[in-house]
Amino acid sequence: MKLFGTDGIRGKVNKYPMTPENVLRVGMAIASVLKNDHGRRMVLIGKDTRLSGYMIESALTSGICSKGMDVTLVGPIPTPGGAYLTRALRLDAGIIISASHNPFEDNGIKIFSSEGFKLSDELEQQMERLIADDNFPARRATGDRIGKAFRLDDATGRYIEYIKSTIPRGADLVGLKVVVDTANGAAYKVTPMLLSELGAQVVAINDKPNGVNINDKCGSLHLDCVAAAVKEEGAHVGIAHDGDADRTLLVDERGNVVDGDMVLGIWAAELKKEGRLKGNGVVATVMSNLGLENYLVRQGVKFLRTKVGDRYVVEEMIKGGYNLGGEQSGHIVSFDYNTTGDGPITALQVLHLMRKKNALLSELAAGIELYPQVLTNVPVAERCDIKKIPEITGAIADATEKLGSKGRILVRSSGTELKIRVMVEAEDAGMAKSVAEQVAEVIQEKLGLSNS
């Protein structure tokens, strides 16, 4: 059974693959594959705020130490903070225990190389082979070759100081009132503290994690929370993260959503103006809105699309020498500052631009006109190749013909959940909704849970 999806290993806690027994083997495989005899022989482990994080952290630590590698435990920290610290501390690998935007019952394991990048398919396949090998656990370190675990107490502070260094010395956020929704997740300390230290007036909401309230009707998947708070507080802007804070979505002073596509457009235009947009291009995914593509083309910026998943965005950025890419969902990758989507850095860069231009977020985003987009998720019993089901491919073909040149449809299997995602864009919102519902109905009939 394939363990790794588009963003590491993920599943229901205490069900395969997220059982303590299997996680122990995952830790052993990580140590075996990523151990560098010329390096520090140490792995960083961070986590979000899920109740199960303690259990999984202990199992991973045991597995890694049993293979002769040491562990540095940093506690709750955003995924991008883990990637940064892995590089800054010159460790052999980094792990973040998180299921990102999923509910608390789920958890996952995200693995970074010593350079802070997510692992290649080849390395993941090596680990899967070891985990499936019944003889593998017997080959362990003994005596004084067993690894040790250490705790790094100032991880959050180190990460915050690094984020502050991404804007010019002397720059501040004085005069801005900001609502921050941390989704009761990994950034519950980081982003409010970061912005407060730079002089912003911060109203923090959903910043009291209890192990089970992460992503619970809050954060970047439920922007009504932050939008309502912005209007109630009379704030200039609202920021919302997901559970591990590799995403940032925003709302402007009126409570209108500014999604990842719009952030990419705002950021790219500024970098081009300053002569700092490498390759004169931006990398996004097939989910990014046609409106963003049209906007960037008008700015004279190349627009490249990849499969859904920030790892694919990063691969294309490396391949083409680009320094900016991201996803509509709020994963924004700036190679100027980090190797993965970094929610707190994205938030700070947008706020810094607002201060620098003395502009509201609505003014910065005014030139980006997005097409109406409808996204429908159909739960399914198991993963399958929808291209092999004639009724579904036929429905997609009919929808494509109906939309013509004034829209598009994308149907794909989720890389992180048992769902088929149907996305439709059209100039007319009613048309987009109608087409999405028609295709989703066919998928439900053929693959829906009620038919399993």
Secondary structure as UniProt FT lines:
FT   STRAND          4..5
FT   TURN            6..7
FT   STRAND          8..12
FT   TURN            13..14
FT   TURN            16..17
FT   HELIX           20..34
FT   TURN            37..38
FT   STRAND          42..47
FT   TURN            51..52
FT   HELIX           53..66
FT   TURN            67..68
FT   STRAND          70..76
FT   HELIX           79..88
FT   TURN            89..90
FT   STRAND          93..97
FT   TURN            100..101
FT   TURN            104..105
FT   STRAND          106..113
FT   TURN            114..115
FT   HELIX           121..132
FT   TURN            134..135
FT   HELIX           136..138
FT   HELIX           143..145
FT   STRAND          149..151
FT   TURN            153..154
FT   HELIX           155..164
FT   TURN            165..166
FT   TURN            169..170
FT   TURN            174..175
FT   STRAND          177..181
FT   TURN            183..184
FT   TURN            186..189
FT   HELIX           190..197
FT   TURN            198..199
FT   STRAND          201..205
FT   TURN            214..215
FT   HELIX           219..221
FT   HELIX           224..233
FT   STRAND          237..241
FT   TURN            243..244
FT   STRAND          247..251
FT   TURN            253..254
FT   STRAND          257..258
FT   HELIX           260..273
FT   TURN            274..275
FT   HELIX           278..280
FT   STRAND          281..285
FT   TURN            286..287
FT   HELIX           290..298
FT   TURN            299..300
FT   STRAND          302..306
FT   HELIX           310..320
FT   STRAND          324..326
FT   TURN            328..329
FT   STRAND          331..334
FT   TURN            335..337
FT   HELIX           343..357
FT   HELIX           361..364
FT   TURN            365..367
FT   STRAND          373..380
FT   HELIX           386..388
FT   HELIX           390..403
FT   HELIX           404..406
FT   STRAND          407..413
FT   STRAND          419..426
FT   HELIX           429..447
FT   HELIX           449..451
//
